[in-house]
Amino acid sequence: MCHGTDLKGTGPLALKSNPPTPDLTTPGFKKRLHDYPGVIVSSVILRPNGDLIPRTLRENGVKLPAFAWTVQDFRDLNEYLTGKIARAK
């Protein structure tokens, strides 16, 4: 919804978040993900007040189930992003 299938920040909600959704395929983002695994994922989810992604989705009519992030959720997300971004061109 935000990053788009190409991971370049081209999804339908890309320009509706503040800050706008970044391109995850840039060399700079790939380097940060490599250098600081997990930190990037958690900072994206938690920045700036712990509600950026859920708030953006809610404000745009996307219904979210109530849940709490677990350590395993962060690990799974980091593994997913690392794999997807490594393959992105």
C-alpha positions as CSV (number, residue, x, y, z in Angstrom):
1,M,0.0,0.0,0.0
2,C,2.8,2.4,0.7
3,H,6.1,1.2,-0.8
4,G,4.4,-0.5,-3.8
5,T,5.2,-3.8,-5.4
6,D,8.4,-2.3,-6.8
7,L,9.5,-1.1,-3.2
8,K,10.2,2.3,-4.7
9,G,7.5,4.2,-2.7
10,T,5.0,4.1,-5.5
11,G,2.0,2.6,-3.7
12,P,-1.4,4.3,-3.4
13,L,-0.6,5.7,0.1
14,A,3.1,6.6,-0.6
15,L,2.5,10.4,-0.7
16,K,-0.1,10.3,2.1
17,S,2.3,9.6,4.9
18,N,4.4,12.2,6.6
19,P,7.3,11.8,5.9
20,P,6.5,10.4,2.4
21,T,7.2,6.7,1.9
22,P,10.9,6.1,0.9
23,D,12.3,4.2,-2.0
24,L,13.6,1.0,-0.4
25,T,15.7,0.1,-3.4
26,T,18.2,2.9,-3.2
27,P,21.9,2.1,-2.4
28,G,21.7,4.3,0.7
29,F,18.7,2.4,2.2
30,K,20.2,-1.0,1.3
31,K,23.4,0.0,3.1
32,R,21.5,1.2,6.2
33,L,19.5,-2.0,6.3
34,H,22.7,-4.0,6.0
35,D,24.6,-2.0,8.6
36,Y,21.8,-1.7,11.1
37,P,19.4,-4.6,10.7
38,G,16.4,-4.4,12.9
39,V,17.1,-0.8,13.8
40,I,15.8,0.4,10.4
41,V,12.7,-1.8,10.7
42,S,11.8,-0.7,14.2
43,S,12.5,3.0,13.5
44,V,10.3,2.9,10.5
45,I,7.5,1.3,12.4
46,L,7.9,3.4,15.6
47,R,8.9,6.8,14.2
48,P,8.1,9.4,15.3
49,N,5.6,8.5,18.0
50,G,5.0,4.7,17.6
51,D,2.0,5.2,15.4
52,L,3.2,6.4,11.9
53,I,2.3,3.4,9.8
54,P,-0.9,2.4,11.7
55,R,-2.1,6.1,11.7
56,T,-1.4,6.5,8.0
57,L,-3.4,3.4,7.2
58,R,-6.3,4.3,9.5
59,E,-6.5,7.8,8.1
60,N,-6.8,6.3,4.6
61,G,-9.6,3.9,5.4
62,V,-7.4,0.7,5.9
63,K,-8.8,-1.3,8.8
64,L,-6.2,-2.8,11.1
65,P,-6.7,-5.6,13.6
66,A,-5.8,-4.9,17.1
67,F,-2.4,-6.5,17.9
68,A,0.9,-5.8,19.5
69,W,4.2,-6.1,17.7
70,T,6.3,-8.9,19.1
71,V,10.1,-9.4,18.9
72,Q,9.5,-12.2,16.3
73,D,7.3,-9.8,14.2
74,F,10.3,-7.4,14.0
75,R,12.6,-10.3,13.1
76,D,10.3,-11.6,10.4
77,L,9.8,-8.1,9.0
78,N,13.5,-7.5,8.9
79,E,14.2,-10.9,7.2
80,Y,11.5,-10.2,4.7
81,L,12.8,-6.6,3.9
82,T,16.4,-7.8,3.7
83,G,15.4,-10.5,1.2
84,K,13.1,-8.3,-0.9
85,I,15.5,-5.4,-1.0
86,A,18.5,-7.5,-1.9
87,R,16.6,-8.8,-5.0
88,A,15.2,-5.3,-6.0
89,K,16.8,-3.7,-9.0
